């Protein structure tokens, strides 16, 4: 279903960008695959393979003989051509027939999701095209690949919603499991066991999914759970995501471990938590198509700094899809490491996280990570926003 949706979508995107032909060219995809293959095939390919979509609405695949039937079974292609000895002859014959003025290939200087064509395969296809007088028509496919990945189809959004729902269920169960004296690793083991009951995968490497941080922690993010013990009077935050039918969730929640004489968190914890909740809400309200990501980051970043906290050392939010970090647009500052991503405008169908953070002195990090989808007139929640701190 998803492959058919995305191939149809790709045809329209080619018209939008006035590009005659888009080719995804790869081999042994299980070893060295192209990120775009997920939208073009439900299985890996073995030998040299070309997935060709044209502005005129044609979708043609050229694959090795034993890979043919799995591509036919997708129902997405008008024609699937197979070969035995080599792809060169059928590929050149087809390209002579199509005779495109612009041939988009998957390479990019700035985007990892658009740079799936290896250098060796680039040289191969460039030679094939050069031999038939089409070598000077190559252009980067970044606009096509970006739009196809970022504009979520109906089925994609539904898979993401389910992944989010299952993630929220596990977070809810944690309130009864967490207690002073258990370790970060024990919390992670509980969450993994809950995921296993539903036969769900993890949104990123299981070594750091979930990431669990109790109290003041020098690692702060992107680090696996340790034997550190959950202690009273400390903040606990957890970063966790699941994968459902190939699509991910990515969420963070904050807990407070009460001291014996506490009914509610102390004022400094509540002030930090409220600041994060309010910054997320303000950022969400600012999100709509046509706004560059850096402006949304600035809304939350300036709010937190004006409240007296240090600015968070990362972007406000990233896109989510087939991967936890997915897409070319970013809710982020104009920093070198983010290249062009913060300058890209938001588009309808993009799914983002919003995840600011701040530190409460001597108690730990307050952070919440919500998920939203950009709609025509604004932004809608995909996750159920955390408005109250979890009390343990």
Secondary structure by P-SEA (a helix, b strand, c coil): caaaaaaaaaaaaaaaacccccccccccccccccccccccccccccccccccccccbbbbbbbcccccaaaaaaccccbbbbbcccaaaaaaaaaaaacccbbbccccccccccccccaaaaaaaaaaaaaaccccccccaaaaaaaaaccccaaaaaaaaaaaaaaaaaaaaccccccccccaaaaaaaaaaaaaaacccccccccccccccccccccccccccccccccccbbbbbbbccccccccccbbbbbbbbccccccccaaaaaaaaaaaaaaaaaaaaccccccaaaaaaaaaaaaaaacccccccccbbbbcccccccccccccccccccccccccccccbbbbbbbbcccccbbbbbbbbbbbbcccbbbbccccccccccc
